[in-house]
C-alpha cells in the first residue's frame, strides 16, 4: 500500500519518514500515532521556517510569539501525558 506521504520525499526524506510512521500507527496504535504525528508537524514547521529564512532567527521573535510557541509545547506535552519539564520560554 502506498503511503499518503510518499510525495513528501521530494521535499525531505525525514519529513516523508515521519509522516509514514504516523500513518502506519494510525489504526494499529493511535496512542503511538499521536507523538509520531506531532514529530511530523514539528518538522513541517521547522522546514517551512527554514525555507522562508526565519528558522535561524528565532531570537528575533517577539516575546509574545515565543510565549505562544511555548504554550503550544505545554499543551502538546499535556495531551501526550508528558510532564512539564520546567523549560524556559
DSSP file (Angstrom, degrees, kcal/mol; ACC not computed):
  #  RESIDUE AA STRUCTURE BP1 BP2  ACC     N-H-->O    O-->H-N    N-H-->O    O-->H-N    TCO  KAPPA ALPHA  PHI   PSI    X-CA   Y-CA   Z-CA
    1    1 A X              0   0    0      0, 0.0     2,-0.3     0, 0.0     0, 0.0   0.000 360.0 360.0 360.0 132.9    0.0    0.0    0.0
    2    2 A X        -     0   0    0      1,-0.1     2,-0.2     2,-0.0     0, 0.0  -0.569 360.0-122.4 -80.2 138.7    1.3    3.4   -1.0
    3    3 A X    >   -     0   0    0     -2,-0.3     3,-1.2     1,-0.1     4,-0.2  -0.474   8.7-130.6 -79.0 149.4    1.6    6.0    1.8
    4    4 A X  T 3  S+     0   0    0      1,-0.2     3,-0.3    -2,-0.2    -1,-0.1   0.635 110.4  55.4 -67.8 -14.3   -0.1    9.3    1.6
    5    5 A X  T >  S+     0   0    0      1,-0.2     3,-1.4    11,-0.1     4,-0.3   0.323  73.1 103.1-103.1   6.3    3.3   10.8    2.5
    6    6 A X  G X  S+     0   0    0     -3,-1.2     3,-1.5     1,-0.3     4,-0.2   0.863  77.9  56.4 -57.9 -38.2    5.3    9.3   -0.4
    7    7 A X  G >  S+     0   0    0     -3,-0.3     3,-1.3     1,-0.3     4,-0.3   0.694  89.9  75.7 -70.0 -16.6    5.3   12.5   -2.3
    8    8 A X  G X> S+     0   0    0     -3,-1.4     4,-2.8     1,-0.3     3,-1.4   0.691  74.4  80.3 -66.7 -17.7    7.0   14.3    0.7
    9    9 A X  G <4 S+     0   0    0     -3,-1.5    -1,-0.3    -4,-0.3    -2,-0.2   0.795  83.1  62.6 -62.1 -26.2   10.3   12.6   -0.2
   10   10 A X  G <4 S+     0   0    0     -3,-1.3    -1,-0.3    -4,-0.2    -2,-0.2   0.790 113.1  35.6 -68.5 -25.2   10.8   15.3   -2.9
   11   11 A X  T <4 S-     0   0    0     -3,-1.4     2,-0.3    -4,-0.3    -2,-0.2   0.875 138.3 -16.5 -89.4 -46.9   10.8   17.9   -0.1
   12   12 A X     X  -     0   0    0     -4,-2.8     4,-2.1     1,-0.1    -1,-0.3  -0.902  43.1-146.2-165.0 128.1   12.6   15.9    2.7
   13   13 A X  H  > S+     0   0    0     -2,-0.3     4,-2.5     1,-0.2     5,-0.1   0.904 107.5  50.6 -61.4 -41.6   13.3   12.2    3.3
   14   14 A X  H  > S+     0   0    0      2,-0.2     4,-2.5     1,-0.2     5,-0.2   0.891 107.8  52.9 -66.2 -39.2   12.9   12.8    7.1
   15   15 A X  H  > S+     0   0    0      1,-0.2     4,-2.2     2,-0.2    -1,-0.2   0.933 111.6  45.7 -60.4 -46.8    9.5   14.5    6.5
   16   16 A X  H  X S+     0   0    0     -4,-2.1     4,-2.5    -8,-0.3    -2,-0.2   0.909 112.0  52.1 -63.0 -42.5    8.3   11.6    4.5
   17   17 A X  H  X S+     0   0    0     -4,-2.5     4,-2.0     1,-0.2    -2,-0.2   0.914 111.1  46.1 -62.6 -44.2    9.6    9.1    7.1
   18   18 A X  H  X S+     0   0    0     -4,-2.5     4,-2.1     2,-0.2    22,-0.2   0.899 113.4  49.1 -68.1 -39.6    7.9   10.8   10.0
   19   19 A X  H  X S+     0   0    0     -4,-2.2     4,-2.3    -5,-0.2    -2,-0.2   0.905 110.6  50.5 -64.2 -41.0    4.6   11.1    8.1
   20   20 A X  H  X S+     0   0    0     -4,-2.5     4,-2.5     2,-0.2    -2,-0.2   0.869 108.6  52.6 -65.9 -36.6    4.7    7.5    7.1
   21   21 A X  H  X S+     0   0    0     -4,-2.0     4,-2.0     2,-0.2    -1,-0.2   0.936 110.3  47.3 -63.6 -45.8    5.4    6.4   10.7
   22   22 A X  H  X S+     0   0    0     -4,-2.1     4,-0.9    14,-0.3    -2,-0.2   0.914 113.7  48.4 -61.7 -42.1    2.3    8.4   12.0
   23   23 A X  H >< S+     0   0    0     -4,-2.3     3,-0.6     1,-0.2     4,-0.5   0.899 108.0  55.0 -64.4 -41.1    0.2    6.9    9.2
   24   24 A X  H 3X S+     0   0    0     -4,-2.5     4,-0.6     1,-0.2     3,-0.4   0.904 114.0  39.4 -59.0 -44.1    1.4    3.4   10.0
   25   25 A X  H 3X S+     0   0    0     -4,-2.0     4,-2.4     1,-0.2     8,-0.4   0.550  88.7  98.6 -85.1  -7.4    0.4    3.6   13.6
   26   26 A X  H << S+     0   0    0     -4,-0.9    -1,-0.2    -3,-0.6    -2,-0.1   0.882 100.5  16.2 -51.1 -50.3   -2.9    5.5   13.0
   27   27 A X  H  4 S+     0   0    0     -4,-0.5     3,-0.3    -3,-0.4    -1,-0.2   0.810 128.1  51.5 -94.8 -32.9   -5.2    2.4   13.1
   28   28 A X  H  < S+     0   0    0     -4,-0.6    -2,-0.2     1,-0.2     2,-0.2   0.896 132.2   1.3 -72.8 -40.3   -2.9   -0.1   14.8
   29   29 A X    >X  -     0   0    0     -4,-2.4     4,-1.9     1,-0.1     3,-1.3  -0.606  61.2-179.4-152.1  81.3   -1.9    2.0   17.8
   30   30 A X  H 3> S+     0   0    0     -3,-0.3     4,-1.7     1,-0.3    -1,-0.1   0.808  83.9  60.9 -56.7 -32.1   -3.4    5.5   18.0
   31   31 A X  H 3> S+     0   0    0      1,-0.2     4,-0.7     2,-0.2    -1,-0.3   0.817 109.6  42.1 -66.4 -29.0   -1.5    6.3   21.2
   32   32 A X  H <> S+     0   0    0     -3,-1.3     4,-1.4    -7,-0.2    -1,-0.2   0.794 108.2  61.0 -82.4 -31.6    1.7    5.8   19.3
   33   33 A X  H  X S+     0   0    0     -4,-1.9     4,-2.9    -8,-0.4     5,-0.2   0.856  94.5  64.5 -63.9 -35.5    0.5    7.7   16.3
   34   34 A X  H  X S+     0   0    0     -4,-1.7     4,-2.3     1,-0.2    -1,-0.2   0.941 105.3  40.3 -58.5 -52.8   -0.1   10.9   18.3
   35   35 A X  H  X S+     0   0    0     -4,-0.7     4,-2.4     1,-0.2    -1,-0.2   0.868 115.5  53.4 -66.1 -31.4    3.6   11.6   19.1
   36   36 A X  H  X S+     0   0    0     -4,-1.4     4,-2.0     2,-0.2   -14,-0.3   0.915 110.1  47.2 -65.5 -41.4    4.6   10.5   15.6
   37   37 A X  H  X S+     0   0    0     -4,-2.9     4,-2.6     2,-0.2    -2,-0.2   0.881 110.8  52.2 -66.5 -38.0    2.1   13.0   14.2
   38   38 A X  H  X S+     0   0    0     -4,-2.3     4,-2.7    -5,-0.2    -2,-0.2   0.920 108.2  50.5 -63.6 -43.0    3.4   15.7   16.5
   39   39 A X  H  X S+     0   0    0     -4,-2.4     4,-2.1     1,-0.2    -2,-0.2   0.900 110.8  50.2 -60.3 -40.5    7.0   15.0   15.4
   40   40 A X  H  X S+     0   0    0     -4,-2.0     4,-2.4   -22,-0.2    -2,-0.2   0.941 111.3  47.7 -61.7 -47.9    5.8   15.3   11.8
   41   41 A X  H  X S+     0   0    0     -4,-2.6     4,-2.3     1,-0.2    -2,-0.2   0.884 110.5  51.7 -63.5 -39.5    4.1   18.6   12.5
   42   42 A X  H  X S+     0   0    0     -4,-2.7     4,-2.3     1,-0.2    -1,-0.2   0.907 110.8  48.0 -63.8 -40.9    7.1   20.0   14.3
   43   43 A X  H  X S+     0   0    0     -4,-2.1     4,-3.0     2,-0.2     5,-0.2   0.887 108.6  54.2 -67.9 -37.5    9.4   19.1   11.4
   44   44 A X  H  X S+     0   0    0     -4,-2.4     4,-2.7     2,-0.2     5,-0.2   0.935 110.3  47.5 -58.7 -45.5    6.9   20.7    8.9
   45   45 A X  H  X S+     0   0    0     -4,-2.3     4,-2.5     2,-0.2    -2,-0.2   0.909 113.5  47.3 -63.4 -42.3    7.1   23.9   10.9
   46   46 A X  H  X S+     0   0    0     -4,-2.3     4,-2.5     2,-0.2    -2,-0.2   0.923 113.2  48.0 -64.5 -44.2   10.9   23.8   11.1
   47   47 A X  H  X S+     0   0    0     -4,-3.0     4,-2.3     2,-0.2    -2,-0.2   0.922 113.4  47.5 -62.9 -44.4   11.2   23.1    7.3
   48   48 A X  H  X S+     0   0    0     -4,-2.7     4,-1.5    -5,-0.2    -2,-0.2   0.927 113.1  48.0 -63.8 -44.8    8.7   25.9    6.5
   49   49 A X  H  <>S+     0   0    0     -4,-2.5     5,-2.5     1,-0.2     6,-1.2   0.896 112.2  49.6 -63.1 -40.0   10.5   28.3    8.8
   50   50 A X  H ><5S+     0   0    0     -4,-2.5     3,-0.7     4,-0.2    -1,-0.2   0.893 107.9  54.0 -65.7 -39.1   13.9   27.4    7.3
   51   51 A X  H 3<5S+     0   0    0     -4,-2.3    -1,-0.2     1,-0.2    -2,-0.2   0.811 112.8  42.1 -67.2 -30.1   12.7   27.8    3.7
   52   52 A X  T 3<5S-     0   0    0     -4,-1.5    -1,-0.2    -5,-0.2    -2,-0.2   0.412 117.9-112.2 -98.1   3.4   11.5   31.3    4.4
   53   53 A X  T < 5S+     0   0    0     -3,-0.7    -3,-0.2    -4,-0.5    -4,-0.1   0.660  89.1 103.8  85.3  17.3   14.6   32.2    6.4
   54   54 A X    > < +     0   0    0     -5,-2.5     3,-0.9    -6,-0.2    -4,-0.2   0.582  55.6  82.6-105.8 -10.3   13.2   32.6    9.9
   55   55 A X  G >  S+     0   0    0     -6,-1.2     3,-0.7     1,-0.3    -5,-0.2   0.885  94.8  46.5 -62.9 -37.8   14.3   29.4   11.5
   56   56 A X  G 3  S+     0   0    0      1,-0.2     3,-0.3    -7,-0.2    -1,-0.3   0.624 107.3  60.7 -77.4 -12.2   17.8   30.7   12.2
   57   57 A X  G X   +     0   0    0     -3,-0.9     3,-1.7     1,-0.2     4,-0.3  -0.125  58.7 129.7-108.6  36.6   16.4   33.9   13.6
   58   58 A X  G X   +     0   0    0     -3,-0.7     3,-1.8     1,-0.3    -1,-0.2   0.855  70.0  62.1 -58.5 -35.5   14.3   32.5   16.5
   59   59 A X  G 3  S+     0   0    0     -3,-0.3    -1,-0.3     1,-0.3    -2,-0.1   0.719  95.6  62.1 -64.7 -18.6   16.0   35.0   18.8
   60   60 A X  G <  S+     0   0    0     -3,-1.7    -1,-0.3    -6,-0.2    -2,-0.2   0.542  80.4 109.2 -84.0  -6.9   14.4   37.8   16.7
   61   61 A X  S <  S-     0   0    0     -3,-1.8     2,-0.0    -4,-0.3    -3,-0.0  -0.368  78.0-105.7 -69.6 149.1   10.9   36.6   17.5
   62   62 A X     >  -     0   0    0      1,-0.1     4,-2.3    -2,-0.1     3,-0.2  -0.333  27.8-112.2 -69.2 156.1    8.8   38.8   19.8
   63   63 A X  H  > S+     0   0    0      1,-0.2     4,-2.4     2,-0.2     5,-0.2   0.845 118.0  57.4 -58.0 -33.4    8.2   37.6   23.4
   64   64 A X  H  > S+     0   0    0      2,-0.2     4,-2.0     1,-0.2    -1,-0.2   0.914 108.0  45.4 -64.3 -43.0    4.5   37.1   22.6
   65   65 A X  H  > S+     0   0    0     -3,-0.2     4,-2.3     2,-0.2    -2,-0.2   0.906 112.3  51.3 -68.0 -41.8    5.3   34.7   19.7
   66   66 A X  H  X S+     0   0    0     -4,-2.3     4,-2.3     1,-0.2    -2,-0.2   0.912 110.4  49.6 -60.2 -41.7    7.9   32.9   21.8
   67   67 A X  H  X S+     0   0    0     -4,-2.4     4,-2.7     2,-0.2    -2,-0.2   0.883 108.0  54.1 -64.8 -38.3    5.2   32.5   24.6
   68   68 A X  H  X S+     0   0    0     -4,-2.0     4,-2.3     2,-0.2    -2,-0.2   0.935 110.1  46.0 -60.8 -47.0    2.7   31.2   22.0
   69   69 A X  H  X S+     0   0    0     -4,-2.3     4,-2.1     1,-0.2    -2,-0.2   0.893 112.7  50.9 -63.6 -38.9    5.2   28.5   20.9
   70   70 A X  H  X S+     0   0    0     -4,-2.3     4,-2.4     2,-0.2    -2,-0.2   0.906 109.4  50.6 -65.2 -40.3    5.9   27.6   24.5
   71   71 A X  H  X S+     0   0    0     -4,-2.7     4,-2.6     2,-0.2    -2,-0.2   0.902 109.1  51.2 -63.1 -41.1    2.2   27.4   25.3
   72   72 A X  H  X S+     0   0    0     -4,-2.3     4,-2.6     1,-0.2    -1,-0.2   0.897 109.1  51.7 -62.2 -39.6    1.7   25.1   22.3
   73   73 A X  H  X S+     0   0    0     -4,-2.1     4,-2.6     2,-0.2    -2,-0.2   0.929 110.9  47.3 -61.4 -45.9    4.6   22.9   23.5
   74   74 A X  H  X S+     0   0    0     -4,-2.4     4,-2.5     2,-0.2    -2,-0.2   0.911 112.9  48.0 -64.5 -42.4    3.0   22.6   27.0
   75   75 A X  H  X S+     0   0    0     -4,-2.6     4,-2.3     2,-0.2    -1,-0.2   0.916 112.7  49.3 -64.5 -42.5   -0.4   21.8   25.6
   76   76 A X  H  X S+     0   0    0     -4,-2.6     4,-1.4    -5,-0.2    -2,-0.2   0.913 111.6  48.8 -62.4 -42.9    1.1   19.2   23.3
   77   77 A X  H  X>S+     0   0    0     -4,-2.6     5,-3.3     1,-0.2     4,-0.6   0.913 111.0  50.2 -63.1 -42.0    3.0   17.7   26.2
   78   78 A X  H ><5S+     0   0    0     -4,-2.5     3,-0.9     1,-0.2    -1,-0.2   0.898 107.6  53.7 -63.6 -39.8   -0.1   17.6   28.3
   79   79 A X  H 3<5S+     0   0    0     -4,-2.3    -1,-0.2     1,-0.3    -2,-0.2   0.824 113.4  43.4 -63.9 -30.5   -2.1   15.9   25.6
   80   80 A X  H 3<5S-     0   0    0     -4,-1.4    -1,-0.3    -3,-0.2    -2,-0.2   0.454 117.1-112.3 -93.6  -1.7    0.6   13.2   25.4
   81   81 A X  T <<5 +     0   0    0     -3,-0.9     2,-0.5    -4,-0.6    -3,-0.2   0.740  65.9 148.5  78.3  22.2    0.9   12.8   29.1
   82   82 A X      < -     0   0    0     -5,-3.3    -1,-0.3    -6,-0.2    -2,-0.1  -0.802  48.5-121.6 -91.2 125.7    4.4   14.3   29.2
   83   83 A X        -     0   0    0     -2,-0.5     2,-0.2     1,-0.1    -1,-0.0  -0.308  34.8 -93.9 -65.7 150.8    5.2   16.1   32.4
   84   84 A X        -     0   0    0      1,-0.1    -1,-0.1     2,-0.1   -10,-0.0  -0.467  30.9-153.1 -65.4 130.0    6.2   19.8   32.1
   85   85 A X        -     0   0    0     -2,-0.2    -1,-0.1    -3,-0.1    -2,-0.1   0.549  31.4-119.7 -85.9  -7.8   10.0   20.0   32.1
   86   86 A X        +     0   0    0      1,-0.2    -2,-0.1     2,-0.0     2,-0.1   0.662  54.9 162.7  78.4  14.1   10.2   23.5   33.5
   87   87 A X        -     0   0    0      1,-0.1    -1,-0.2   -17,-0.1     2,-0.1  -0.365  40.3-110.7 -69.3 148.1   12.0   24.7   30.4
   88   88 A X              0   0    0      1,-0.1    -1,-0.1    -2,-0.1    -2,-0.0  -0.446 360.0 360.0 -78.0 151.2   12.0   28.5   29.9
   89   89 A X              0   0    0     -2,-0.1   -19,-0.1   -18,-0.0    -1,-0.1   0.457 360.0 360.0 -76.4 360.0   10.0   30.1   27.2
